[in-house]
Each structure stands twice: as C-alpha cells, then as structure tokens.
Amino acid sequence: PRAYPTVNALMQGAEADGVQNGFAYCQSPECLRCAHHDGLNQKLYHNLQEYAKRYSWSGMGRIHKGIREQGRYLSSRPSIQKPEVFFLPDLPTAPYFSRDAQKHDVELLERNFQTILCEFESLYKAFSNCSLPQGWKVNSTPSGEWFTFYLVNQGTCVPRNCRRCPRTYRLLGSLRTCIGNNVFGNACISVLSPGTVIAEHYGPTNIRIRCHLGLKTPSNCELVVGGEPQCWAEGRCLLFDDSFLHTAFHEGKPSLG
C-alpha cells in the first residue's frame, strides 16, 4: 500500500502501539514513555546532581525545579498538552512551529529529499512479500496498518537499519539540532496504509521539536496536533510539538495507494 512515510529527524520517544483508551499506550518493556517514565525522572535527577557536583548549579535552576516538581506541573497542565515523562516549564508553547525555527536542518533535509526517498523506496520493495520485512516494526492501531523503520530509537543507533540507509544516516549527522545519545531522540521512516488511524496520545516531553519530511503523501492524509489539522507535502518538512495531544490518519482508498 502507498502511504505517507515520514522521516522524523528531531524526535520522539517510542511511539504508541498498544491499548489504553484505544491503543494510546504500548506494551514494549523498553518504551520510556509507556514503561519507564517514573524511573527515568529518578535517573535524570541523579544525573543532574552528579553534574552539579562536578561543575556547577549555575543556570540549572529551571531544570532542577522542573524535575523536583514534575508531578505538580503535569497535574496542572491543560489536557491539550501533557507530556508523559518530562515537562520543562517556560518553553515556547505551540502545536506547530515555523520552518524558520530549524531553518538549517529543514533546508538540509529538503535538499536531500530525493536521496532519502530513493533509500526508502529500496526498503519498501520488501513489502511485496507477506511477512514483515527485516528491520521494520508494526504498531497496533484502531484500524489499518502502521509500520516504522528506526535508524535511531530512543537515542540509540540501530546499526543494521543504518547500513541499509547509509546516505540518510549520514545526513542525520549533519543536522545541527538532531537529538543524539538521549532517550528523547529518534529518527525513523513511518508508513501508514490507507484506512489507518493512530489513536490520540501525548509524546514524552516538550523539550524537543519533531520534524516530519513527507516522502509519499497521497490525498486524505492528515496530522492533528492540539486540535489543529495539517497535511504533509512531499519534499517538505512539518515541525510540531508532540507533547500536545495528537493523532494521524490516512483516509485514502486502497485503490489510490
């Protein structure tokens, strides 16, 4: 099936692929958003203390306060924006961001659109077989099919997948704001088949901006963040904050893709 693949260059913790209120949480024991958010905050606080001992608390007050008062911040947040793991106060708040917010990286990705598309098309040929191709993950959804191919998953490179997309992986290293060595950093190719709906959910944190580069974008595909709908466009980047409640769907007919 033809769908809208996206390259998520500044991204996420693991996406939702399981059941709670209709597929909003996953069952993966490795998922920081769904399985490890309590332990992650404890580890973050410990690491922050160690950093301060070695260097200084100077300039760290907001982060320190954010970690200590995480429960209060999240319980008082409006339902439209409730990151599951970590909320940092006093950051700019908007469902979508202007392309100028990451001008260098947006332009770099768009200039290399054909390179990324070519490597995706090579990967996608494997879907002609019935079984799930090596390297791809299937995510449970209320309807349809949603597949992901990770190059970086929760801050960790996936070597086997990166070897299959060498030029795309090298591009990630040229991005100025791509999150690396951090559990909130991901880069993947995402495919939705016609008829797919991703349940509404929140991402793990508000400290990042997600970037989607549209590779194949048939009509009737839409991303809704904080109640605001946007459509992808082939070869164009879309920036958003996934700590806002968001969903995506592909309502195209199978005969069209």
Secondary structure, 3 states (H helix, E strand, C coil): CCCCCEEECCCCCCCCCCCCCCCCCCCCCCCHHHHCHHHHHHHHHHHHHHHHHHCCCCCCHHHHHHHHCHHHHHHHCCCCECCCCECCCCCCCCCEECHHHHHHHHHHHHHCHHHHHHHHHHHHHHHHCCCCCCCEEEECCCECCEEEEEEEECCEECHHHHHHCHHHHHHHHHCCCCCCCCCCCCEEEEEECCCEEEEEECCCECCCCEEEEECCCCCCEEEEECCEEECCCECCEEEECCCECEEEEECCCHHHC
